C-alpha cells in the first residue's frame, strides 16, 4: 500500500468516527456595513457571536415588509344600445372609452300597424347629440335599411364622419342624395383586414356572409380590451361571391383574448345551419322552366344584389330581357352596375317603358314590394293601379323574401290581390325562393367558440331571440353572470374586473311623417287611433262674448262616426244637448270658454255613448262675437 493510500484511509476513518455538528447560518452583515478591503479581522474587530436556539435555526431571517401597492382598477368601456334590442331593425349602438365615443350602425324600422300615417321610425339621437364633442365616427356593417336608414336624419343634426365598405357607401350615397346631403357627407371607404384608428379605438373590419355583398363585422380594440361586433352574418361555405365569413380572423382575436362579443340573434331560434344562396338559384331554374310562355315578375329587396344577379343570370340562360321597377330598385341596380357588383350582357337590361315592345314570355320584371308596402310597385300591381304593368293570367309572380315580423298581413293582402287578377303566385312558404341572411344556432355556436369572449351580449332581435341566443352561449360554458340581455338605454360597463350597469340614458323611437321628424308623438298617435276607431264629431256654435247668449248654431259635423243624412234624429238631439249646456253656462255667468268647451265635450260624449255605445272624438268650436 502506498503512502498516499494509507493517508486517505486514515482520513476517512477519522471523519467517520468524528460526530457531525449542526451547521449554523452565518449572520448577514448589515447593508450599510462594508467589508474591510485587506487583511483578516482581529479578534477584537470580529463581531461577538451569539448562540442561536433551535427555533432560530429553523426560522428564516425576517425581512422588512414593503408597503403593499393598491391594485389599480381595470380600464372600463361603456356600451350604450340605443336601437336593435327587443326589435328587428333600428340598429344603433354607441361605445365609449376614455372619454371618446364610437357609433356602430344607424338604422330605421318599418312602423307598426297602429302607427297611423307614420312613414318611418328612427332612433332617438338625444344622447348622441348631448355628447357630440366625443363622437369620433360612425362605422357601418352593411347597406340594409335597418343599418343605414336613419343616417340622413342624424347627419342633419351632426355631420359625423362615416366609415363603410364600397358598396355600403354606394347605397348610402343614393339615400343621402335624396336628402341633399351627399355633397357635405364625410364618407371613408374601408377594407376587410385593414385596420384604422378613431381616437382610442383601433378598428378592423372582418368580412362576413350576408344577403348583401360587402358586409363586415368589426373587431374594436379599446384600452379596456377587444370587442367583436358581428353585425348581421351567416356562415355560407358556397357563397355567390366574396368568399366565406372570415372565421380565421375571429379565431385569432379569440386566442389573443376577447373582452366581449355582440352577435346577431335574428335566427337564434332556428337549429342547424342557414341554407346557402345557391339553393335559391336551383329553385329559380325550376321555376323559370315552369313559367315557359308567361311573363315572370319577381319581387325582392332592392338591396339584395346577390338575388338580382341570380335573376339576371337565369334570364340570360332562358333568352329573356330584364326590366326593373321601383325607385329604390332602379337606383340600387344602376349604382351596383356602375361599381361592378352586378354584371349583365349588353342588351339584356331594358327600360320599363319598353315592356310592350317584347312578348310576355321574353320578359323578366324585377320589382320592389316583397313586404307588401302600400306604395311599392308590386302593391300597385295588385290593385291594378301601376302605370306600366297590368297583371293578368299570363303572369308568373315570385315573391323572393320572407315577411318581416308585423308585415305578414300586408304581404297576404298583396298576394290575394294578385291571385284575383289571375296571376300564378309563388312565395317563400311554397318553394325555396328565399334564404335567410342570418346565422342559425350552429353558426352562432361556431362564432362563440372561436371568439371565446369573456362577456356575451346578444343583439339584433326581439327579446325571445335574444333570450335563446343567451341560452346557446350558456350551453357552451360562458358563465351566466357574464351574459347580459340588454335593454334600450342601458349603460353597460365592461372591464377585466367584471360587468356592471350604470345610469340609463335617453333612448327610444322617433316617428317620421312626411317632412316632420319627431312631431308625431304618443299624444298624436293616440288621437289618430281614436279617430280610426270611433270617428270625429265637431260642434260649432257662435255666442255673444259679453252675455254668453247663443247667436248661431249649434251645427254638428260628423266624420267617421255616423252618416248625418241617415242619423238626423241623433244629430238633432245632440244639438239640443249643446243648447242646454250653453243656456246653463249663460245663467251661471260662466265666461271661461275653455270650461264651456269642456262641458260641451263631456255632455255630447255621454249622450253619444248612451245612444250608440260608441265614443267618438268630440271637438267643440266656439266663435265669440
C-alpha positions as CSV (number, residue, x, y, z in Angstrom):
1,X,0.0,0.0,0.0
2,X,1.4,3.4,-1.0
3,X,1.9,6.2,1.4
4,X,-1.0,8.2,-0.2
5,X,-3.4,5.4,0.1
6,X,-2.6,5.0,3.8
7,X,-3.1,8.7,4.4
8,X,-6.5,8.6,2.6
9,X,-7.8,5.6,4.7
10,X,-6.7,7.3,7.9
11,X,-8.5,10.5,7.0
12,X,-11.7,8.5,6.2
13,X,-11.6,6.7,9.5
14,X,-11.2,9.9,11.4
15,X,-14.1,11.6,9.6
16,X,-16.4,8.6,10.3
17,X,-15.5,8.5,14.0
18,X,-16.0,12.3,14.5
19,X,-19.6,13.2,15.4
20,X,-21.3,15.5,12.9
21,X,-22.1,19.0,14.1
22,X,-25.1,21.1,13.1
23,X,-24.3,23.9,10.8
24,X,-25.4,27.3,11.8
25,X,-26.3,30.1,9.4
26,X,-23.7,32.9,9.4
27,X,-25.4,36.1,10.3
28,X,-25.7,38.6,7.4
29,X,-23.7,41.8,7.5
30,X,-25.9,44.9,7.8
31,X,-26.4,46.5,4.4
32,X,-24.7,49.8,5.4
33,X,-21.6,48.0,6.7
34,X,-18.7,47.3,4.2
35,X,-16.1,44.5,4.3
36,X,-12.5,45.5,5.1
37,X,-10.6,45.6,1.8
38,X,-7.5,43.8,3.0
39,X,-6.2,41.6,5.9
40,X,-8.0,39.5,8.4
41,X,-10.2,40.8,11.2
42,X,-8.6,40.7,14.6
43,X,-10.4,39.1,17.4
44,X,-11.3,42.5,18.8
45,X,-12.8,43.5,15.5
46,X,-14.8,40.4,15.0
47,X,-18.5,40.7,16.0
48,X,-19.5,38.9,19.1
49,X,-21.2,35.6,18.2
50,X,-24.5,34.8,19.9
51,X,-25.7,31.3,20.4
52,X,-28.9,30.6,18.5
53,X,-31.8,28.5,19.7
54,X,-33.0,25.6,17.6
55,X,-36.2,27.6,16.8
56,X,-34.0,30.4,15.4
57,X,-32.1,27.9,13.3
58,X,-35.4,26.8,11.6
59,X,-36.8,30.3,11.1
60,X,-35.6,32.4,8.1
61,X,-34.4,35.8,8.9
62,X,-37.3,38.2,8.7
63,X,-37.2,41.0,6.1
64,X,-38.7,44.3,6.4
65,X,-42.1,44.3,4.6
66,X,-42.6,46.7,1.7
67,X,-45.8,48.7,1.8
68,X,-48.4,47.0,-0.5
69,X,-49.5,49.0,-3.5
70,X,-53.2,49.3,-4.2
71,X,-54.4,47.3,-7.2
72,X,-55.3,49.6,-10.0
73,X,-58.9,49.3,-11.3
74,X,-59.1,47.9,-14.9
75,X,-59.9,50.4,-17.7
76,X,-63.7,50.3,-18.4
77,X,-65.6,50.6,-21.7
78,X,-69.2,51.6,-21.8
79,X,-71.7,50.2,-24.3
80,X,-75.0,52.0,-24.9
81,X,-77.5,50.1,-27.0
82,X,-79.9,52.7,-28.4
83,X,-81.6,50.5,-31.0
84,X,-81.9,47.0,-32.3
85,X,-82.8,45.3,-29.0
86,X,-86.3,43.9,-28.5
87,X,-87.0,44.7,-32.1
88,X,-85.8,43.7,-35.6
89,X,-84.3,46.9,-37.1
90,X,-83.3,50.4,-35.9
91,X,-79.8,49.1,-35.0
92,X,-77.8,51.8,-33.2
93,X,-75.0,51.2,-30.7
94,X,-72.6,53.6,-29.0
95,X,-69.2,52.6,-27.5
96,X,-67.4,54.9,-25.0
97,X,-63.8,54.5,-23.6
98,X,-61.6,57.1,-22.0
99,X,-64.0,60.0,-22.9
100,X,-64.3,59.1,-26.6
101,X,-67.3,57.6,-28.4
102,X,-67.8,55.5,-31.5
103,X,-71.2,54.7,-33.2
104,X,-71.9,51.4,-34.9
105,X,-74.8,51.4,-37.4
106,X,-77.7,53.9,-37.6
107,X,-80.8,52.1,-39.0
108,X,-84.5,52.5,-39.3
109,X,-87.5,50.3,-39.0
110,X,-91.0,50.0,-40.6
111,X,-93.8,51.5,-38.5
112,X,-96.2,49.2,-36.6
113,X,-99.7,48.8,-37.9
114,X,-101.0,51.0,-35.1
115,X,-98.7,53.9,-36.1
116,X,-101.2,55.5,-38.4
117,X,-99.7,57.8,-41.1
118,X,-96.1,57.2,-39.9
119,X,-93.7,56.6,-42.7
120,X,-90.5,55.6,-40.8
121,X,-89.3,55.0,-37.3
122,X,-85.7,56.1,-36.3
123,X,-83.7,56.1,-33.1
124,X,-83.7,58.9,-30.6
125,X,-80.5,60.9,-31.1
126,X,-80.7,62.8,-27.8
127,X,-77.8,61.0,-26.1
128,X,-75.5,61.3,-29.1
129,X,-76.2,65.0,-29.6
130,X,-75.6,65.6,-25.9
131,X,-72.1,64.1,-26.4
132,X,-71.4,65.3,-29.9
133,X,-67.9,66.5,-28.9
134,X,-66.9,63.0,-28.0
135,X,-68.1,61.3,-31.2
136,X,-65.1,60.1,-33.3
137,X,-67.0,58.4,-36.1
138,X,-69.8,56.2,-37.4
139,X,-68.9,52.7,-38.7
140,X,-71.4,50.7,-40.7
141,X,-71.6,46.9,-41.0
142,X,-73.7,46.7,-44.3
143,X,-76.1,48.6,-46.5
144,X,-79.6,47.3,-45.4
145,X,-82.1,49.9,-44.3
146,X,-82.2,48.6,-40.7
147,X,-78.5,49.6,-40.5
148,X,-78.3,52.8,-42.7
149,X,-81.9,54.1,-42.9
150,X,-81.5,56.8,-40.2
151,X,-78.2,58.2,-41.2
152,X,-79.7,61.2,-43.2
153,X,-81.6,62.2,-40.1
154,X,-78.5,62.0,-38.0
155,X,-76.4,64.0,-40.4
156,X,-78.9,66.8,-40.5
157,X,-78.1,67.3,-36.8
158,X,-74.5,66.1,-36.5
159,X,-72.1,65.7,-39.5
160,X,-70.1,62.8,-38.2
161,X,-67.5,61.0,-40.4
162,X,-68.8,57.7,-41.8
163,X,-66.7,54.6,-42.4
164,X,-68.0,51.7,-44.5
165,X,-67.2,49.3,-47.4
166,X,-67.5,50.3,-51.0
167,X,-71.0,49.0,-51.8
168,X,-72.4,50.2,-48.5
169,X,-71.1,53.7,-49.3
170,X,-72.8,53.5,-52.7
171,X,-76.1,52.5,-51.2
172,X,-75.8,55.2,-48.6
173,X,-74.9,57.8,-51.3
174,X,-78.2,57.2,-53.1
175,X,-80.0,57.7,-49.8
176,X,-78.1,60.9,-48.9
177,X,-78.6,62.2,-52.4
178,X,-82.4,62.1,-51.9
179,X,-82.0,64.3,-48.8
180,X,-79.5,66.7,-50.4
181,X,-76.7,65.6,-48.1
182,X,-74.3,63.7,-50.4
183,X,-72.1,66.7,-51.0
184,X,-71.5,67.5,-47.3
185,X,-71.2,64.0,-46.0
186,X,-67.7,62.8,-45.0
187,X,-67.6,59.2,-46.2
188,X,-64.5,57.0,-46.0
189,X,-64.1,53.6,-47.6
190,X,-62.7,50.7,-45.5
191,X,-61.5,47.2,-46.5
192,X,-61.6,43.9,-44.6
193,X,-58.5,43.2,-42.5
194,X,-57.2,46.8,-42.9
195,X,-57.2,48.5,-39.5
196,X,-57.9,52.2,-38.9
197,X,-57.9,54.4,-35.8
198,X,-60.7,56.6,-34.4
199,X,-59.5,58.2,-31.2
200,X,-58.6,55.5,-28.7
201,X,-60.3,52.8,-30.9
202,X,-58.4,50.6,-33.3
203,X,-60.9,49.0,-35.7
204,X,-60.5,46.1,-38.0
205,X,-63.3,45.2,-40.5
206,X,-64.0,41.4,-40.7
207,X,-65.6,40.0,-43.8
208,X,-68.9,38.1,-43.2
209,X,-71.5,36.5,-45.4
210,X,-74.9,38.1,-45.5
211,X,-77.7,38.6,-48.1
212,X,-75.9,41.7,-49.4
213,X,-72.3,42.0,-50.6
214,X,-69.6,43.9,-48.7
215,X,-71.0,43.1,-45.3
216,X,-68.5,43.2,-42.4
217,X,-68.3,42.8,-38.7
218,X,-65.9,44.8,-36.6
219,X,-63.1,44.0,-34.1
220,X,-63.0,47.1,-31.9
221,X,-59.7,47.3,-29.9
222,X,-60.0,49.6,-26.9
223,X,-57.7,50.3,-23.9
224,X,-60.2,48.1,-21.9
225,X,-60.0,45.1,-24.3
226,X,-61.2,43.9,-27.7
227,X,-64.9,43.8,-28.6
228,X,-66.2,42.0,-31.6
229,X,-69.4,43.3,-33.1
230,X,-70.6,40.8,-35.8
231,X,-73.3,42.8,-37.5
232,X,-75.7,40.6,-39.5
233,X,-73.9,37.5,-40.6
234,X,-74.2,33.8,-41.6
235,X,-71.6,31.2,-42.5
236,X,-72.1,30.3,-46.1
237,X,-69.4,27.8,-47.4
238,X,-70.6,28.2,-51.0
239,X,-71.4,31.9,-51.4
240,X,-72.4,33.6,-54.7
241,X,-69.3,35.8,-54.4
242,X,-67.0,37.5,-52.0
243,X,-65.6,34.5,-50.1
244,X,-66.7,32.9,-46.8
245,X,-67.0,34.6,-43.4
246,X,-63.5,35.3,-42.1
247,X,-63.5,32.8,-39.3
248,X,-59.7,32.8,-39.1
249,X,-59.6,36.5,-38.0
250,X,-62.2,35.9,-35.4
251,X,-60.2,32.9,-34.1
252,X,-57.0,35.0,-34.0
253,X,-58.8,37.5,-31.8
254,X,-60.2,34.7,-29.7
255,X,-56.6,33.4,-29.0
256,X,-55.5,36.9,-28.0
257,X,-58.5,37.4,-25.7
258,X,-61.9,39.0,-26.5
259,X,-63.5,41.1,-23.8
260,X,-67.0,41.0,-25.3
261,X,-68.9,39.6,-28.2
262,X,-72.0,41.3,-29.6
263,X,-73.6,38.9,-32.0
264,X,-76.6,38.7,-34.4
265,X,-79.6,36.9,-32.8
266,X,-82.2,37.0,-35.6
267,X,-82.2,33.2,-36.3
268,X,-81.3,32.1,-32.8
269,X,-84.5,30.0,-32.5
270,X,-83.6,28.0,-35.6
271,X,-81.5,24.9,-35.2
272,X,-78.9,23.8,-37.7
273,X,-77.4,25.9,-40.4
274,X,-78.8,28.6,-42.8
275,X,-79.2,27.4,-46.4
276,X,-76.7,28.6,-49.0
277,X,-77.7,31.2,-51.6
278,X,-77.1,28.5,-54.3
279,X,-80.3,26.8,-53.1
280,X,-82.3,29.8,-54.4
281,X,-80.6,29.5,-57.8
282,X,-81.7,25.9,-58.1
283,X,-85.3,26.9,-57.3
284,X,-85.2,29.7,-59.8
285,X,-84.0,27.3,-62.5
286,X,-87.0,25.0,-61.9
287,X,-89.5,27.9,-61.7
288,X,-88.2,29.6,-64.9
289,X,-88.7,26.3,-66.7
290,X,-92.2,26.0,-65.2
291,X,-93.1,29.6,-66.3
292,X,-92.3,29.0,-70.0
293,X,-94.7,31.1,-72.1
294,X,-95.5,33.5,-69.3
295,X,-94.1,36.8,-68.1
296,X,-92.1,36.5,-64.9
297,X,-92.4,39.1,-62.2
298,X,-90.0,38.7,-59.2
299,X,-90.3,40.9,-56.0
300,X,-87.3,41.1,-53.7
301,X,-85.4,43.6,-51.6
302,X,-83.8,46.4,-53.6
303,X,-80.6,45.9,-51.7
304,X,-80.4,42.1,-52.3
305,X,-77.9,42.3,-55.1
306,X,-77.0,38.6,-54.9
307,X,-80.6,37.8,-55.7
308,X,-80.8,40.3,-58.5
309,X,-77.6,38.8,-60.1
310,X,-79.1,35.3,-59.9
311,X,-82.3,36.6,-61.7
312,X,-80.2,38.3,-64.4
313,X,-78.2,35.1,-65.0
314,X,-81.3,33.0,-65.1
315,X,-83.0,35.4,-67.6
316,X,-79.9,35.3,-69.9
317,X,-79.9,31.5,-69.9
318,X,-83.6,31.5,-70.9
319,X,-83.3,34.2,-73.5
320,X,-85.3,36.8,-71.6
321,X,-84.9,40.6,-71.2
322,X,-84.8,42.1,-67.7
323,X,-86.6,45.3,-66.6
324,X,-86.5,46.9,-63.2
325,X,-89.5,48.6,-61.4
326,X,-89.5,50.7,-58.2
327,X,-87.4,53.8,-57.4
328,X,-85.0,52.2,-54.9
329,X,-84.6,49.1,-57.2
330,X,-83.8,51.3,-60.2
331,X,-81.3,53.4,-58.2
332,X,-79.5,50.5,-56.5
333,X,-79.3,48.5,-59.7
334,X,-77.7,51.4,-61.6
335,X,-75.2,52.0,-58.8
336,X,-74.3,48.3,-58.5
337,X,-73.7,48.0,-62.3
338,X,-71.5,51.1,-62.2
339,X,-69.4,49.8,-59.2
340,X,-69.1,46.3,-60.7
341,X,-71.3,44.4,-58.2
342,X,-73.8,43.5,-60.9
343,X,-73.0,42.1,-64.3
344,X,-75.3,41.9,-67.3
345,X,-74.6,41.3,-71.0
346,X,-75.2,44.1,-73.4
347,X,-78.9,44.5,-74.3
348,X,-80.3,42.3,-71.5
349,X,-81.4,45.2,-69.3
350,X,-84.3,47.3,-70.8
351,X,-86.3,50.3,-69.6
352,X,-89.7,49.5,-68.1
353,X,-91.2,51.8,-70.7
354,X,-90.1,49.2,-73.4
355,X,-92.1,46.3,-71.9
356,X,-94.8,46.4,-74.5
357,X,-92.2,46.0,-77.3
358,X,-91.5,42.4,-76.3
359,X,-93.8,39.4,-76.0
360,X,-94.6,38.5,-72.3
361,X,-92.6,35.2,-72.5
362,X,-89.4,37.1,-73.2
363,X,-89.7,39.4,-70.1
364,X,-88.5,39.2,-66.5
365,X,-89.5,42.1,-64.3
366,X,-87.7,42.7,-61.0
367,X,-89.7,44.9,-58.6
368,X,-89.9,46.1,-55.1
369,X,-92.8,45.3,-52.7
370,X,-91.8,42.0,-51.2
371,X,-93.0,43.2,-47.8
372,X,-96.4,44.4,-49.1
373,X,-95.5,48.1,-48.7
374,X,-98.6,50.1,-49.7
375,X,-96.9,52.4,-52.2
376,X,-94.5,49.8,-53.6
377,X,-94.6,48.7,-57.3
378,X,-95.9,45.2,-56.5
379,X,-98.7,46.6,-54.3
380,X,-99.8,48.9,-57.1
381,X,-99.8,46.0,-59.5
382,X,-102.0,44.0,-57.1
383,X,-104.5,46.9,-57.0
384,X,-104.4,47.4,-60.8
385,X,-103.0,50.9,-60.4
386,X,-99.5,50.5,-61.8
387,X,-98.7,52.9,-64.7
388,X,-96.8,50.4,-66.8
389,X,-97.8,46.9,-65.7
390,X,-101.2,45.2,-65.9
391,X,-101.3,41.9,-64.2
392,X,-103.4,39.1,-65.7
393,X,-103.5,35.3,-66.1
394,X,-100.3,35.4,-68.3
395,X,-98.1,36.4,-65.4
396,X,-96.0,34.2,-63.1
397,X,-95.1,36.1,-59.9
398,X,-92.4,35.1,-57.4
399,X,-92.1,36.9,-54.0
400,X,-88.5,36.2,-53.1
401,X,-88.4,37.4,-49.5
402,X,-89.6,36.4,-46.0
403,X,-92.1,38.8,-44.4
404,X,-90.6,40.9,-41.7
405,X,-92.5,40.3,-38.4
406,X,-95.6,42.6,-38.5
407,X,-95.8,42.7,-42.3
408,X,-97.5,39.3,-42.8
409,X,-101.0,40.8,-43.3
410,X,-99.8,43.3,-45.9
411,X,-98.0,40.6,-47.8
412,X,-101.1,38.4,-47.7
413,X,-103.2,41.3,-49.0
414,X,-100.9,41.7,-52.0
415,X,-100.8,38.0,-52.7
416,X,-104.6,37.9,-52.6
417,X,-104.9,40.8,-55.0
418,X,-102.5,39.3,-57.5
419,X,-104.4,35.9,-57.4
420,X,-107.7,37.7,-58.0
421,X,-106.2,39.2,-61.2
422,X,-105.5,35.7,-62.4
423,X,-101.7,35.5,-61.9
424,X,-99.9,32.5,-60.5
425,X,-98.1,33.5,-57.3
426,X,-95.1,31.7,-55.7
427,X,-94.0,32.8,-52.3
428,X,-91.5,31.6,-49.7
429,X,-93.6,29.0,-47.9
430,X,-94.2,27.2,-51.2
431,X,-90.7,26.9,-52.7
432,X,-87.1,27.7,-51.7
433,X,-87.2,31.2,-53.4
434,X,-85.6,32.9,-50.4
435,X,-82.9,32.0,-47.8
436,X,-82.1,34.0,-44.7
437,X,-79.0,36.1,-44.4
438,X,-78.7,35.4,-40.7
439,X,-76.9,32.7,-38.8
440,X,-78.8,29.7,-37.2
441,X,-77.8,28.1,-33.9
442,X,-74.8,26.0,-35.2
443,X,-73.2,29.0,-36.9
444,X,-73.8,31.1,-33.7
445,X,-72.1,28.4,-31.7
446,X,-69.1,28.4,-34.1
447,X,-68.5,32.1,-33.7
448,X,-69.0,31.9,-29.9
449,X,-66.4,29.1,-29.7
450,X,-63.9,30.9,-32.0
451,X,-64.2,34.3,-30.3
452,X,-64.2,32.8,-26.8
453,X,-65.4,36.0,-25.2
454,X,-65.3,36.9,-21.5
455,X,-68.7,38.6,-21.8
456,X,-71.5,38.0,-24.2
457,X,-74.3,40.4,-25.2
458,X,-76.8,39.1,-27.8
459,X,-78.1,41.9,-30.1
460,X,-80.3,42.4,-33.1
461,X,-83.6,40.7,-32.3
462,X,-86.7,40.5,-30.3
463,X,-86.5,39.6,-26.7
464,X,-87.3,35.9,-27.3
465,X,-84.5,35.7,-29.8
466,X,-82.0,37.5,-27.5
467,X,-83.0,35.0,-24.7
468,X,-82.5,32.0,-26.9
469,X,-79.1,33.2,-28.1
470,X,-78.0,33.8,-24.4
471,X,-79.1,30.2,-23.7
472,X,-76.9,28.9,-26.5
473,X,-74.0,30.8,-25.1
474,X,-74.5,29.4,-21.7
475,X,-74.7,25.9,-23.1
476,X,-71.1,26.4,-24.4
477,X,-69.8,27.2,-21.0
478,X,-69.9,31.0,-20.8
479,X,-70.8,31.8,-17.1
480,X,-74.3,33.0,-16.7
481,X,-73.1,36.1,-14.8
482,X,-71.1,37.1,-17.9
483,X,-74.1,37.0,-20.2
484,X,-76.4,40.1,-20.3
485,X,-79.5,40.7,-22.2
486,X,-79.5,44.5,-22.5
487,X,-82.4,46.9,-23.0
488,X,-82.5,50.1,-24.9
489,X,-80.9,52.9,-23.0
490,X,-78.8,50.7,-20.7
491,X,-75.3,51.8,-19.8
492,X,-73.2,48.6,-19.7
493,X,-69.7,49.0,-18.2
494,X,-67.3,46.2,-19.0
495,X,-63.7,45.7,-17.8
496,X,-61.4,42.9,-16.9
497,X,-62.8,43.3,-13.4
498,X,-66.4,42.4,-14.4
499,X,-69.7,43.8,-15.7
500,X,-71.9,46.4,-14.1
501,X,-74.8,48.7,-15.0
502,X,-74.6,52.5,-14.9
503,X,-77.2,55.2,-15.1
504,X,-79.5,54.6,-18.1
505,X,-79.5,57.2,-20.9
506,X,-82.2,58.6,-23.2
507,X,-83.3,56.1,-25.8
508,X,-86.4,55.3,-27.8
509,X,-88.2,55.9,-31.1
510,X,-88.8,59.0,-33.2
511,X,-91.5,58.8,-35.8
512,X,-91.1,60.4,-39.3
513,X,-94.3,61.5,-41.0
514,X,-93.7,63.2,-44.3
515,X,-91.2,66.0,-43.7
516,X,-91.9,66.1,-40.0
517,X,-89.4,64.3,-37.7
518,X,-90.5,63.8,-34.1
519,X,-93.6,66.0,-34.4
520,X,-95.8,62.9,-34.2
521,X,-95.6,61.6,-30.6
522,X,-97.7,59.4,-28.4
523,X,-100.4,62.0,-28.0
524,X,-100.8,62.4,-31.7
525,X,-100.8,58.7,-32.3
526,X,-103.5,58.3,-29.5
527,X,-105.7,60.8,-31.3
528,X,-105.2,59.1,-34.7
529,X,-106.0,55.7,-33.1
530,X,-109.1,57.3,-31.5
531,X,-110.2,58.8,-34.8
532,X,-109.6,55.4,-36.6
533,X,-111.7,53.6,-34.1
534,X,-114.7,55.9,-33.4
535,X,-114.5,58.8,-35.7
536,X,-115.0,62.6,-35.1
537,X,-117.9,64.9,-34.1
538,X,-117.3,68.6,-34.5
539,X,-119.7,71.0,-32.6
540,X,-119.7,74.6,-33.9
541,X,-121.6,77.5,-32.2
542,X,-121.5,81.3,-32.2
543,X,-122.0,83.0,-28.8
544,X,-122.1,86.6,-27.5
545,X,-118.8,87.3,-25.8
546,X,-120.4,89.5,-23.2
547,X,-123.7,87.7,-22.3
548,X,-122.9,84.1,-23.4
549,X,-126.1,84.0,-25.5
550,X,-126.2,81.6,-28.4
551,X,-126.3,83.6,-31.6
552,X,-126.0,80.9,-34.3
553,X,-125.9,77.1,-34.4
554,X,-125.1,74.8,-32.9
555,X,-124.0,72.9,-36.0
556,X,-122.7,69.3,-35.8
557,X,-120.4,67.8,-38.4
558,X,-119.6,64.0,-38.3
559,X,-116.6,62.3,-39.9
560,X,-116.1,58.6,-39.5
561,X,-118.9,58.3,-36.8
562,X,-122.3,58.3,-38.5
563,X,-123.7,59.3,-41.8
564,X,-125.5,62.5,-41.0
565,X,-128.3,62.1,-43.5
566,X,-129.2,58.7,-42.1
567,X,-129.0,59.9,-38.4
568,X,-130.9,63.2,-38.5
569,X,-132.7,62.4,-35.2
570,X,-129.5,61.6,-33.4
571,X,-127.9,64.8,-34.7
572,X,-130.9,67.0,-33.8
573,X,-131.0,65.5,-30.2
574,X,-127.2,66.3,-29.9
575,X,-127.9,69.9,-30.9
576,X,-130.5,70.1,-28.2
577,X,-127.9,68.9,-25.6
578,X,-125.5,71.6,-26.7
579,X,-128.2,74.3,-26.4
580,X,-128.9,73.2,-22.9
581,X,-125.3,73.4,-21.9
582,X,-124.8,76.9,-23.3
583,X,-128.0,78.1,-21.6
584,X,-126.9,76.8,-18.2
585,X,-123.5,78.4,-18.7
586,X,-125.2,81.7,-19.5
587,X,-127.4,81.5,-16.4
588,X,-124.4,80.7,-14.2
589,X,-122.5,83.6,-15.8
590,X,-119.6,81.2,-16.9
591,X,-117.3,83.2,-19.3
592,X,-114.3,80.9,-19.2
593,X,-114.7,79.5,-22.7
594,X,-112.4,76.5,-22.0
595,X,-114.7,75.4,-19.2
596,X,-117.7,75.8,-21.6
597,X,-116.0,73.7,-24.2
598,X,-115.2,71.0,-21.6
599,X,-118.9,70.9,-20.5
600,X,-120.0,70.6,-24.2
601,X,-117.5,67.8,-24.8
602,X,-118.5,65.8,-21.7
603,X,-122.2,66.2,-22.3
604,X,-122.1,65.3,-26.0
605,X,-119.8,62.4,-25.4
606,X,-122.0,60.9,-22.7
607,X,-125.1,61.4,-24.9
608,X,-123.5,59.7,-27.9
609,X,-122.4,56.8,-25.9
610,X,-125.9,56.3,-24.4
611,X,-127.4,56.3,-27.9
612,X,-124.7,54.4,-29.9
613,X,-122.3,52.7,-27.4
614,X,-119.5,54.5,-29.2
615,X,-117.2,57.2,-28.1
616,X,-116.2,59.5,-31.0
617,X,-113.7,62.3,-30.5
618,X,-115.7,65.5,-29.7
619,X,-114.3,68.7,-30.9
620,X,-116.2,71.9,-29.8
621,X,-115.5,75.1,-31.6
622,X,-116.9,78.4,-30.1
623,X,-116.8,81.6,-32.1
624,X,-117.2,84.7,-29.9
625,X,-118.9,87.8,-31.3
